[in-house]
Amino acid sequence: MRSTLAALIALSIASFGLSACHPHERTFGEKVQDTLDPPKGPVEKAGRAVDRATK
C-alpha cells in the first residue's frame, strides 16, 4: 500500500512539472509517425508526448 501511494505521489509531482509545458504544433514528420506507427497504448502515447516536449 505504501509503495503504491509513493508511486502515485511521485507520478503526480512529475506530471505537475510537465503540465507547465505548452503544447507545440506537431511537425509534418510527427504527424507521419503518428499515422504510420500510432502509439500502442497510453504509456507509449505519454512517452512520445514527453519526448517531444523535451526536444
C-alpha positions as CSV (number, residue, x, y, z in Angstrom):
1,M,0.0,0.0,0.0
2,R,2.8,2.4,0.9
3,S,4.7,1.7,-2.3
4,T,1.6,2.4,-4.4
5,L,1.0,5.6,-2.6
6,A,4.6,6.7,-3.0
7,A,4.5,5.9,-6.7
8,L,1.2,7.8,-7.1
9,I,2.7,10.9,-5.4
10,A,5.9,10.7,-7.5
11,L,3.8,10.4,-10.7
12,S,1.7,13.4,-9.7
13,I,4.7,15.5,-9.0
14,A,6.3,14.6,-12.3
15,S,3.1,15.3,-14.2
16,F,2.7,18.6,-12.5
17,G,6.0,19.7,-13.8
18,L,5.1,18.6,-17.3
19,S,1.8,20.5,-17.1
20,A,3.7,23.8,-17.3
21,C,4.9,22.9,-20.8
22,H,3.0,24.4,-23.7
23,P,1.8,22.1,-26.4
24,H,3.6,22.7,-29.7
25,E,2.4,22.3,-33.2
26,R,3.2,18.9,-34.5
27,T,5.6,18.9,-37.3
28,F,4.9,17.0,-40.6
29,G,7.3,14.2,-39.5
30,E,5.5,13.8,-36.2
31,K,2.1,13.6,-38.0
32,V,3.5,11.0,-40.4
33,Q,5.0,9.0,-37.5
34,D,1.7,9.0,-35.6
35,T,-0.2,7.9,-38.8
36,L,2.2,5.1,-39.9
37,D,3.1,3.9,-36.4
38,P,0.4,5.1,-33.9
39,P,1.1,4.8,-30.2
40,K,0.1,1.4,-28.9
41,G,-1.4,2.5,-25.6
42,P,-1.4,5.3,-23.1
43,V,2.1,4.7,-21.9
44,E,3.7,5.0,-25.3
45,K,1.5,8.0,-26.1
46,A,2.7,9.7,-22.9
47,G,6.3,8.7,-23.7
48,R,6.1,10.4,-27.1
49,A,4.5,13.5,-25.6
50,V,7.3,13.8,-23.1
51,D,9.9,13.1,-25.7
52,R,8.5,15.8,-28.0
53,A,8.2,18.3,-25.1
54,T,11.8,17.9,-24.1
55,K,13.3,18.4,-27.6
